[in-house]
Amino acid sequence: MKWNVISSGFFAATTLAVPTVSRSEKISNHLAARDAPLWAANFTNAADSNGAGFGRVQFQYYNDSLLPQPGPGTIDNNGPPIPVVTHPELGRALRIHLNGRSPGTVGPEMRWEAQPPKSVMYYKEGEERYFRVDFVLDPDFPVDVTQTKSNVISQIHQAKDCCGSPPVSFGIRRGMIVVRGQNTSFQPPVEYSVDLARAQVDTKYKLVFRVKFSATEKESLLEAWLNDQPVLTNYQPKTATLDGGDSYWKGATLYCFQEIPPETVYQTNHRVGLTKASVDT
């Protein structure tokens, strides 16, 4: 609104025209918002995962058999941030390295994970999200681990921090990139495993996956693309995708059995969004 002076000395109000937005413009703006990521890590000037926008870091050793209480150690929820380096294929990326056994002191490292902000990491019944991570397996990465051993490079974890296994985890075993899951809330517990593609070191992979979250198999959905090619379509994991209430995305991940380290994976372009387009570009 603006005011005009009239001859009597009083002011008269005139209303300025308000720009109108057409229905097509509203639809276009809505679609553009949906096709923007809800969150994306930024490695450009970051020295570590904290600087790239990640939150809590979890770190875990396996207690060596010579120690009084051998077995998986307590998870440190305030672990050291993961360093960012320049990789020849990925550009700026996290270098996630797990060291091997140090007999008599502490066992091999088995977990190093940096979580995204809490505002985008938790999901409830009926919600749907798309996730992305680009990665390269270092030459030291043991791609031929056996059927009974596991490497995990990205995962959707159940709400219970205390125990159990994730309903969705992407990893490496028997020379393959696989997606696996378990649900220990079901009795008896159930699990699944699907081979997606051959795993090779020094090779760039772009992993995009879609999850529809539900506590039931019927309403759960999991799809995946590797280097823009569909490798899993309309898959309903029998574990369901919610276990224990909410599920959450672990973000940057390297987890393995204690016999496996040392090993290294490089990761970048961690994103989460409402559509495939929101994480693709």
C-alpha positions in Angstrom: 0.0 0.0 0.0 1.2 3.6 -0.7 -0.2 7.0 0.4 -1.0 9.9 -2.0 -1.2 13.5 -0.9 -4.5 15.2 -1.8 -5.1 19.0 -2.0 -6.8 19.2 1.4 -3.6 18.0 3.0 -5.0 14.6 3.9 -3.6 11.4 2.6 -5.5 8.9 0.5 -4.5 5.3 0.4 -4.1 3.4 -2.8 -3.4 -0.3 -3.0 -0.5 -1.6 -5.0 -1.1 -4.5 -7.3 0.0 -7.8 -5.8 1.8 -10.1 -8.2 -0.3 -13.2 -9.0 1.1 -16.7 -9.3 -0.6 -18.9 -11.8 -1.6 -22.4 -11.1 1.0 -23.8 -13.4 3.7 -21.7 -11.6 2.5 -23.1 -8.3 2.7 -26.6 -9.6 6.1 -26.0 -11.1 7.4 -24.5 -7.8 6.0 -27.5 -5.9 7.7 -30.0 -8.2 11.0 -28.0 -8.0 10.9 -28.2 -4.2 10.3 -31.9 -4.3 13.2 -32.4 -6.6 15.6 -30.6 -4.3 17.4 -32.8 -1.7 16.2 -32.7 1.8 19.9 -32.8 2.8 23.2 -33.2 1.0 26.7 -33.4 2.4 29.1 -30.6 1.2 32.7 -31.7 1.0 34.0 -28.7 -1.0 35.9 -26.9 1.8 35.4 -29.6 4.5 38.4 -31.1 6.4 36.2 -33.9 7.9 32.7 -35.2 8.2 31.8 -32.5 10.7 32.6 -29.8 8.3 30.7 -31.6 5.5 27.5 -31.4 7.5 27.3 -34.7 9.3 26.4 -35.0 12.9 27.2 -37.8 15.5 30.1 -40.1 14.7 30.0 -43.7 15.9 33.3 -45.7 16.4 33.8 -49.2 17.6 36.6 -51.6 18.3 36.5 -55.4 18.6 38.1 -56.4 21.9 41.1 -58.7 21.2 40.9 -62.3 22.4 43.8 -61.6 24.8 41.8 -59.0 26.7 39.6 -59.9 29.8 36.3 -59.5 27.9 36.7 -60.4 24.2 34.0 -59.5 21.8 32.4 -56.3 20.2 33.4 -53.3 22.3 31.1 -50.5 23.4 30.1 -48.1 20.6 31.6 -44.7 21.1 28.9 -42.2 20.1 31.3 -39.3 20.1 33.9 -40.8 17.9 36.5 -38.9 15.8 35.2 -37.2 12.7 36.0 -39.0 9.4 38.7 -37.2 7.3 38.0 -35.7 3.9 40.6 -36.2 1.1 40.8 -35.6 -2.6 40.2 -38.9 -4.5 41.2 -39.2 -8.2 37.8 -40.6 -9.2 35.4 -39.0 -6.6 37.0 -35.7 -5.9 36.4 -34.5 -2.3 35.4 -37.6 -0.4 35.4 -39.2 3.0 38.3 -41.8 3.6 36.8 -44.4 5.9 39.6 -46.8 7.0 39.4 -49.5 9.6 42.7 -50.8 11.1 43.4 -54.4 11.8 44.3 -56.3 14.9 46.7 -55.0 17.6 47.2 -58.1 19.8 47.1 -57.6 23.6 46.0 -54.0 23.5 42.8 -53.6 21.5 41.4 -55.6 18.6 40.6 -54.5 15.1 38.3 -51.6 14.3 34.9 -52.7 13.2 32.7 -49.5 12.8 33.2 -45.9 11.7 30.0 -44.1 10.8 29.0 -40.4 10.5 25.2 -39.7 10.7 23.3 -37.0 8.9 21.4 -34.4 10.9 18.6 -35.7 13.1 16.0 -33.7 11.2 16.4 -35.9 8.1 17.6 -39.3 9.4 14.5 -40.8 11.1 11.5 -42.3 9.3 8.1 -43.6 10.3 5.3 -45.9 8.9 4.3 -45.0 5.4 7.1 -42.5 4.7 9.3 -42.9 1.6 12.8 -41.6 0.9 15.5 -41.8 -1.8 19.2 -42.1 -0.7 22.5 -41.7 -2.5 26.1 -42.4 -1.9 29.0 -42.6 -4.4 31.9 -44.9 -3.4 35.2 -46.5 -4.5 36.6 -49.6 -2.8 40.3 -49.1 -2.1 42.7 -51.8 -3.4 43.0 -53.0 0.2 39.3 -53.8 0.4 38.6 -57.6 0.7 35.8 -58.0 -1.9 35.9 -61.8 -1.7 34.9 -62.1 2.0 33.0 -65.3 2.6 29.2 -65.9 3.0 29.5 -65.8 6.8 31.3 -62.5 6.9 30.0 -59.0 6.2 31.1 -55.6 5.1 28.5 -52.8 5.2 28.9 -49.5 3.3 25.4 -48.0 3.7 22.5 -49.0 5.9 19.0 -48.2 7.2 19.1 -49.3 10.9 16.3 -50.2 13.2 15.4 -47.8 16.0 16.9 -50.1 18.7 20.5 -49.0 19.3 21.1 -51.9 21.7 21.0 -54.9 19.4 19.9 -56.7 16.3 20.6 -56.1 12.6 19.5 -53.5 10.0 16.5 -54.2 7.8 18.4 -52.7 4.8 22.2 -52.8 4.4 24.3 -52.6 1.3 27.7 -54.3 1.5 30.3 -56.5 -0.1 30.6 -60.3 0.1 31.7 -63.2 -2.2 32.9 -60.6 -4.8 29.4 -59.1 -5.1 27.7 -55.8 -4.1 24.7 -57.1 -2.1 21.7 -55.8 -0.2 20.8 -57.7 2.9 18.6 -57.4 6.0 17.4 -59.0 9.2 14.5 -58.4 11.5 15.0 -59.7 15.0 11.5 -58.5 16.2 9.9 -61.2 14.1 9.7 -64.7 15.7 11.5 -66.5 14.3 13.8 -63.8 13.0 13.8 -63.4 9.2 16.4 -62.3 6.8 17.1 -61.8 3.0 20.1 -61.3 0.7 20.1 -60.2 -2.9 23.2 -60.0 -5.2 23.2 -56.7 -7.2 26.4 -56.5 -9.2 30.1 -57.6 -9.3 32.3 -55.7 -6.8 35.6 -54.3 -8.1 38.2 -52.2 -6.4 39.3 -48.8 -7.9 35.9 -48.5 -9.6 33.4 -45.7 -9.1 29.9 -46.7 -8.1 26.9 -44.4 -7.7 24.4 -46.1 -5.4 20.8 -44.7 -5.3 18.1 -46.6 -3.4 14.5 -46.0 -2.5 12.8 -47.2 0.7 9.2 -47.2 1.6 9.1 -47.6 5.3 6.6 -50.0 7.0 6.5 -52.6 9.8 4.9 -55.0 7.4 6.3 -56.8 4.4 3.2 -56.0 2.3 3.7 -52.3 2.7 7.5 -52.2 2.5 9.4 -51.5 -0.7 13.0 -51.4 -1.7 14.5 -50.4 -5.1 18.1 -49.7 -6.1 20.2 -48.3 -9.0 23.9 -48.7 -9.6 25.5 -46.2 -11.9 22.0 -45.2 -13.1 21.1 -48.8 -14.0 18.2 -50.5 -12.1 19.4 -53.5 -10.1 16.5 -54.0 -7.8 12.9 -53.2 -8.7 9.6 -53.5 -6.7 11.3 -55.6 -4.1 9.4 -56.3 -0.8 11.9 -57.5 1.8 10.4 -60.0 4.1 12.0 -58.4 7.0 9.9 -55.2 6.4 11.8 -51.9 6.6 10.8 -50.8 10.1 12.0 -52.7 13.2 11.4 -51.4 16.6 9.5 -48.3 15.7 11.4 -45.8 13.6 14.2 -46.7 11.3 17.1 -44.3 10.5 19.7 -43.8 7.9 23.3 -44.2 9.1 24.7 -41.9 6.5 28.4 -42.5 5.9 29.2 -46.1 6.9 31.9 -48.8 7.1 31.1 -51.7 9.3 32.6 -55.2 9.2 33.3 -58.5 11.1 36.4 -58.4 13.2 38.4 -60.9 11.0 38.3 -58.5 8.0 40.3 -55.3 8.6 42.3 -53.5 7.4 40.1 -52.1 4.7 39.3 -48.7 3.2 36.3 -47.2 1.3 36.0 -43.7 -0.1 32.5 -42.1 -0.1 30.9 -38.9 -1.4 27.6 -37.3 -2.6 25.6 -38.5 0.4 22.0 -37.2 -0.2 18.5 -37.9 0.9 15.3 -36.7 -0.8 11.7 -37.2 -1.7 12.2 -38.2 -5.3 14.9 -39.9 -7.4 15.6 -36.6 -9.2 16.3 -34.9 -5.8 19.4 -37.1 -5.2 20.4 -37.9 -8.8 22.1 -34.6 -9.7 
